[in-house]
Structure formats: C-alpha cells, structure tokens
C-alpha cells in the first residue's frame, strides 16, 4: 500500500544523522546505497504488490511488447530467446502522480525465480528510456547490479530525481545486460535461452534531501552553485560546484631567453563543475563521473609586482599556442565492469557543448591516464576554442560493454597548475594564379605542425569547381602541384620559408555534372552469406543483410522465400565506391527497395570499403521503416545525405545494426 511514514520514523532518521555526521548521498558516501538515508516523514513508499503491478509494463526487446518479457503482478519475467542479443529485454516502472516533485527514488527488488542462466549471473542495467538504447541512467554508482543467481537475492537501486534530472520521462527502464567481465558478466543467450524473474518489492520516493551539515558555509556570494546534497567530511568542504582558489592560487609570468620562450603559469587555478555527481572539495579537487563537466577559463589578466606597486597586466591567451594541464588523479572507483582505471575524457570548449580540438589535433577524445601526477598538452587557440575549455568524462569508454569498459566511473582530479607556452607560427598565403581576379584570399596565421582547421578558405569561380590547395606551382603546366592541403593537413616545417607558407588553388575548369548510377553493383566486404546476392520476386540483385548472431536458417517462409540454406556467420557489410568527382557535388540520394525479414531493418551507414567508419549524419536509419511488416516489400524508398559524409574514404556503404535481418536492392544513386 501507499503510506506516509510516522513521526517516529522521522525521529529515528534525525538521530541517525546526528550520530553519523553528514547525510549519505554525496559521492564520498556508500556508493552502492548513495542517496538513501532511510525513509522519513514526507517520503512516499509503495510496497503493495497490486499497486506496484499497476506501474510495471513489459516492453520486450527494444520496446517490443510481445518479445521476451511479461509482467505478472509485481513480477517481471525474462524469457530471452537463444542466438540473439539480450541487451535490451526489459520492463518499465512508471512514476505515480503522487511522486511529482520528489527528489529521489529507491527501487527494492529481488530474484524471484531462475529457469536458465547460461552465464550464471542475472545482470540488470538501467536507462532513462528504451530508445535510444545508449541512454544510460548514470551517474548512479551501480548503474548495473548483478544477482548471484540464487533465488531470493535482494538488491536496491537509487535514482536521483533532482536537477539535472536523469529520469526526465518519469519512468525508469530495467534491462537485462549480458556484457561485462568476470563477476560482472551477465547471462549470454548464445548458450541457450535466458529465463528468470524479478519481484519489485518496494518503491521508495524520497521527499527531499536531509538538511546539509554544511549549509551555513555555502555562501551564494562566493559560490555559483550551492549544492545542498553534496556534503562530505568536514562541514563546508563540498558545498559548491566551483572553486575560486586559495592563498596558493596565482598567475605567474616566466620570462624566457627570448620572447618565444615566455610562459604564463596559473597555479592552483579556479575551476567549476556541473552535471550529475560532480563535487568540488575545499582544495579544488573535483570528483567526476560519466556525466560530469569540469570548466577552466583562460585568465585575462595577472598581477605584476607587490604591495602598492602591484598592478593588473592584461593576458591574451591568443599570444600563446599551447595549454598544458598538470594534474593529480586519485580515488578511482570502478563499478561495472572493473576492467579499466584510466580517466577517459572529451575536451570541449568553455561553453561545454562543442568539441575542442577536433581538426587533426588528436581528436577531442583523450586519455588522461591513471592515478598519480601527470600532464596533458593541447592548443589554446583551436578552431572551436572560446577562451577556455571543459573536460567531460568520456561516458562511451566507461560503459560496461565488452571491449569498451576501459575507463573509471568515478575519479578525483586536482588541477595543480596550467602552463601557457608558445610554438612556431607561420603565415599561410593563398594564391589562385588560374583565376587572378580571386587573388585576394586573406592570409592566415597557423601553428606549424598543426592544421588550418575549419578556417581554410574555399574560393568560388562561376562555372569552375574548386578542388583544394596544393603546396607548389608548376610554371611549365601552369597548374598547382605538390602536396594536397586540406582542413586536417598538418602544416609542415619544410614548407615554411621566411615565416611563410604558399598554397595554390586547384580547379576543374568547368562545373561537375550531376552523377546518376542505375542499379549500382555493391561489393560484399564481410560475412559468410552476409550481404549475399539473392534472387527474389524475379530480380537477382537483392542483398541479404543480417547481424552476426542472427539465425537466418530459421526464416523458412518469410515473404514466400526460403532462407534456410544461408549461414549465420558474419555481419553483412556492403559498399559502393563513388566517383572521385562526386566529392565536389553537394548531395547524394540513394533509392532502394527493402523487405524486413525479422526483428529490425536498422542499418549502420558508413563511408569506407569495410563499412566500419560512420557517416556524419543519420547514421542508423531503419531501411524498411519503423512500420515495416515482415514479408512486405517496400519500393522506391530513399535516403539523402550531404556528399561530405562519404568522403572519408569515398564509399557509400552500410552494415546491419542491431539483431535482425532484411533484404535490400539499391536501384539508383543520384549525386548532384
């Protein structure tokens, strides 16, 4: 039944807080039970089986209401077929109307029965919605729990409902997860079907966080974000999500032997943080997890001199080329799986939204290493720079999937100092000898050893097609030669003469005509019968597309065809090499027919011969459509992309994404 706890429960909770110190709910507390300090007055507790049952919905594999899942009262039953992925069979718990405005949710559940667990473990993950499947409900410390396989084994999971709200749809999705290492690995249906059930015994909605012991230390004037539930250790240590510095904070100018050797050193710099479980201690140490962001703003001034002679001197970070972070990593926590200890990050600009350093500079995804003191260096004036940077914990590398769980889930980072130094710059001059009227392209200053990035110009001449920049000019032919220089091409020191680099425009003397390819012939890049050409409905240019784990032989009579002779080995990967001139056009449209065979017709659109490198947009279309019915042929379907998405290697290619199978025939490719 739904009940409000009596005043005596609240009194017991108050006594518990008095004797235990700060409330359990910060990153420094018991990670497994974070957020739950016991039921208190004002909490909403639902433990009646019928009332819990009214909030449960079986959603099956990727939302299918008829596959692999059923709900019987307050018991969710998993019946996952063998041979397929078990990563997204699950059920939803919806929030009742009475739970509006509550700050947290504790779900208590236990293993009610075990039929078949080939891996010996029942591993449960949590998401904020069914699709996209990558929406993990993190940064909760145990965003997977693993049952021992013994009936009666009990677990509980806490979800924060406060800002930033990680359950925006007022629902939490429980899914079986077969991945992980060692004790964290769940049952794998490749060894047979998986059958077990979970009983949801209690839903405990927490009304509000306990009164923080550091509240009186959290002064709004000194703190951008007073986080009342982030207390740890001594009162006041973790009140804020920003660190304004200490007596040890200073900006130092170090004069070098030449101006090129000058540097700025920011000791113990101020930082701020946000998202999820981010917290900052009194010394500026930031506790981070999968969703945390740490911000650092480049200084605009420094103090020169002391006492009455002290004055503020302007600092322009654009005068410097590199920023190097010197930091200490500690207190790594791995929950699921414990197969990595490195701090994987994505560098972003100071706004925290866009990637920082994407063009030929090692990418925005970086490895900051493991525990200990170390440093990391990158550019200050990147094409996406905004006078500072943000460090986001790389959630992809911390996800508990086989092969990519290579980073920590929680970690402390203390930035000890940041150094700004100079490199060698060159002026890049752009020439267009074949079109003299365009010889007014603005020069750019570039750091030698780095690319021009998105600043690289693209001139236009009516009736001609600009194809790029070259490092040399052939006076005999009257055309450019040498190395092709694009946005991601590093400017080499050997190209620099007198501090300058000369680049020459290359043209096609005429517009590139639109390209049409009827019935293009695709190459099968991988798979035993993966992408096999088959004859169907009188046409022999169909391709069979299926995932590696899918048992094609079970499809004996879909759409009047018999696929029982086809092997299950290999995910289909097919590709078509585009005409080189296609890269100078704007848009590619692919026309095709498709028929869903089973489960899904989701594809992964790629741009290389092995169909392994993603295109830049609409990567995972449903080829037959979300309303597809198995055995029904759809004709004249279209996919349209910017042509730039396919000139990493110059192929239009695709592979199966997610378990399932479909057939497809490409009837036309149009590029214009």
Secondary structure, 3 states (H helix, E strand, C coil): CEECCCHHHHHHHHHHHHHHCCCCCCCCCCHHHCCCCCCCCCCEEECCHHHHHCCEEEEEECCCCCCCEEEECCEEEEEECCCCCCCCEEEEEECCHHHCCCCEEEEEEEEEEEEECCCCCEEEEEECCCCCCCCECCCCCCCEEEECCCCCCEEEEEEECCCCCCCCCCEEEEEECCCCCHHHCCCCHHHCCEEEEEEEEEEEEECCCCCCCCHHHCCHHHCCCECCCCCCCCCCCCCECEECCCCCCEEEEECCCCHHHCEEEEECCCEEEECCCCEECCCCCEEECCCCEEEEECCCEEEECCHHHCEEEECCHHHCCEEEEEEEEEEEECCCCCCCCECEEEEEECCCCCECCCCCCCCCEEECCCCEEEEEEEECCCCCCCCEEEEEECHHHHCCCCCCCCECCEEEEEEEEEEEECCCEEEEEEECHHHHHHCCCCCEEEECCCECHHHCCCCCCCCCEEEEEEEEEECCCCEEEEEEECCCCECCHHHCECCEEEEEEEEECCCCCCEEEECCCCEEEECCCCCCEEEECCEEEEEEEECCCCCHHHCCCECCECCCCCCCCCCCEEEEECCHHHHHCCEEEEEEEEEEEECCCEEEEECCCCCCCECCCCCCCECCCCCCCCCCEEEEEEEEEEHHHHCCCCEEEEEECCCCEEEEEEEEEEEC
